[in-house]
């Protein structure tokens, strides 16, 4: 059965629900003691939070409150939904795929699943993908991989999801409102236990062979304690603000589940609204007294760039209460962060609020946190020693192109261990670059129904993160993904070095380039940089290619072939990061075509 109906109508004027639309939830519940992730299950945490006044608030692109959802309302609606899911024929342990739009419906569905011991599977939205066929391929793979019985999303997305699920054995493809027609079974409310699977999280880069991370209630609580109690040191009155999508671990865990298990209020701006009006993020922090918010480097860059061209948009901002300006989700660009700090210092922002961290979905979210209130620890290391000897040798800050610049991501979270290992598995010492391994109660149970991928990632409880890093004393520094490293003439070249060099050129932006290695006609390596090109004049294109080639040679000593491609053609993951490997695949297959070369 695959049906859908229109969403339910708005609440009648004068009702409690209508009033909630106009009044955001407060930053604290004075009569409810704060508990930081010390619950056996996520549903037990929501039962407790529902005794207070805090909750989730949803704002439009201009920063106007659209809907407020106190935890008590969320719990009541989720319990009803658990009964509806049972009435629709969904059983404990079944999977339900949910299009993770930033709104109350997703949350009610997610927690409705948990109250029925059903496994929610958040899916990305079509807006996270540039091409319809790419989206259809990705979510079809995730629906099929998870064995989902239902797919639920907003009415506007039902047609494309129906296309993606053609031929799959599903009870329903539709909306939350469709489930209101199902009978509500009282025996549908039977929350899962501590060691039961809570949800399946697909990584943002999962495409052709999707791998779903299995997270139990115990995994989530262990990571929640590490984040809320030890990393962020949350306290009564803290208020979070987020534009991060719910289908990404930073959005789902960092700014939905973690605040819930610590009874904190969150103010949400949809990701697509942030992209159009990035300063609304800062407006919400300012007007609502936000104290904790995270973004990848590109989010801060977008705000700094916007205020440089539209300074009036920052008028009246007060960012002095923002005590944790977290950075994560991609390689940290220190220069971008410093530009943001300079731009918003007149509005009360302190660069001491920057908090770098590192994590991944396979350990729920957080693996390391920098010390709060200390700002960024920036490390300049010799590029040659890093490439040739796998050592992070300190070098002067004014070394220019002879240096690589990193930001330390802090110390390992409490109750967990981390090792950096060499190719032979030996544990490495300080400033030696190797593969990062992680161990502790946050580590996933495995990949859903994928024993081969699980065996490759886990060994005796240790998670192979696939990232390369080194220690500065007891702080971790990440240098990149092992699979992304380019080996050219025996040298290790990091694609980010090439890309960042190109993107600092006039007229180019973050995400405008992808460094890859192709195979030359003689079988050798052919270093290549794909560059999104906006100029249409042949002379301007020739000049761009010449400048890119020269800058790359000067910065990293590599003669690259420069290929100009159309604007907005380089693929990104659902969380907005460059999909470098996919760019190479598309270019080699001819799906990503070069512009006419001058």
Buried (B, 14 or more C-beta within 10 A) or exposed (E): EBEBEEBEEEEEEEEEBEEBBEEBBBBBBEEBEBBBBBBBBBBBBBBBBBEBBBBBBBBBBEBEBBBBBBBBBBBEBBBBBBBBBBBBEBEBEBBBBBBBBBBBBBBBBBBBBBBBBBBBBBBBBBBBBEEEEBBBBBBBBBBBBBBBBBBBBBBEBBEBBBBBBEEBEBBBBBBBBBBEEBEBBEEBBEBBEBEBBBBBBBBBBBBEEBBBBBBBBBBBBBBBBBBBBBBBBBEBBBBBBBBBBBBBBBBBBBBBBBBBBBBBBBBBBBBBBBBEBBBBBBBBBBBBBBBBBBBBBBBBBBBBBBBEEEEEBBEEBBBEBBBBBBBBBBBBBBEBBBBBBEBBEEBEBBBBBBBBBBBBBBBBBBBBBBBBEBBBBBBBBBBBBBBEEBBBEBBEEEBEEBBBBBBBBBBBBEEBEBBBBEEEEEEBEEBBBBBBBBBBBBBBBBBBBBEEBBEEBBEEEBBBBBBBBBBBEEBBBBBBBBEBBBEBEEBBBBBBBBBBBBBBBEEBBBBBBBBBBEEEEEEEEBBBBBBBBBBEEEEBBBEBBEBBBEBBEEBBBBEBEBBBBEEEBBBBBBBBBBBBBBBBBBBEEEBBEBBEEB
